[in-house]
Amino acid sequence: MANEKPDAKAEALWSHLHWLVVLEQQGSFTSAAARLGVSKAAMSQRVAELERAAGVALVTRTTRSVRLTEAGQRLVDETRGAFEHIADSFAGVRDLAAEPRGLLRVTAPVAFSRQQLMPRLPAFLRAHPQIRLELDLSDHLRSLAMEGFDIAVRHASTPPETHVAWALAPTRSLLVASTDYLAAHGTPATPQDLAAHQCLHYPRTQGAMAWSFVPADADAGADAGADAARTVVPVAGGFAANNSEMLRDAAMAGLGIALVPDFSAQSGLASGHLREVLPGWRPVDAFGEHLFAIRPYASHVPRAVAVFVEFLRASFAAGFIR
């Protein structure tokens, strides 16, 4: 009936239902509790209370993970949208406040964060004192929705189609070496000359390493894989690292020639500690060609997210090395 009052007992379980939705998203009591900021014991107790009220098991527990039963999955499927709508509505109301506020969770690559992002963050936080920023440094692609991130900075050639993306800056890969190394070992004139040098590389496979090049005046928008002018050369060296900042530092220490993104090489080139090697050739297939800010799709964009994206776009619009 239209004037029938809501079930008070059911209303008391609304937060329990939300916790079940988060549990399904995270896949374990430990991760769900961390996402909600509660203890694992509290998480388990809420689910047990919900199961007693429903009169049916909602979760199948194992030593490492949890799996929803058919009844539990049905509850989650039928209530998830409502909780997402509530979250969007509350965020919209909260954004009516005079200043952007709240917790902003950001994930970004390690080297880029240390060299480029962190020096700019104090100005952003001083301009927006009501925003609390939590920065996760990782070179691994994180699941933004699953891990609760609002924004990711990604170094890629194209953004993921499943997310909203803003282009921040173009980037390019460079070969760099110290002046001392080049004075002692000579300066390569062609990509083939790299065979006689210590090449500091980013390990991507267990097999032999190779670097690919096209002439610097080749069309950057062309399909490099089909370019007849592409040159592929095997390389070897005594040092490799899965972090471009470490490769840059190794090059500055005179250990060899490093292939790094321009944002890692920028400070060394500006100070004169590094020189660009083979400027007439453009490395390809090494690192991404753009920096993007991405976020999960949502109908409402919190003001804190919007102002942070604008800050990123303004900060890096000029790129790194002209």
Salt bridges, closest charged atoms under 4 A:
GLU24 OE1 - ARG80 NH2 3.12
GLU49 OE1 - HIS16 NE2 2.65
GLU51 OE1 - ARG61 NH2 3.49
ASP77 OD1 - ARG80 NH1 3.76
GLU78 OE2 - ARG74 NE 3.24
ASP95 OD2 - HIS300 NE2 3.07
GLU134 OE2 - ARG105 NE 2.81
ASP136 OD2 - ARG142 NH1 2.82
GLU147 OE1 - ARG142 NH2 2.60
GLU245 OE1 - ARG114 NE 2.53
GLU245 OE2 - ARG248 NH2 3.75
ASP249 OD1 - ARG248 NH2 2.87
GLU276 OE2 - ARG172 NH1 3.92
ASP285 OD2 - ARG230 NH2 2.95
GLU310 OE2 - ARG313 NH1 3.49
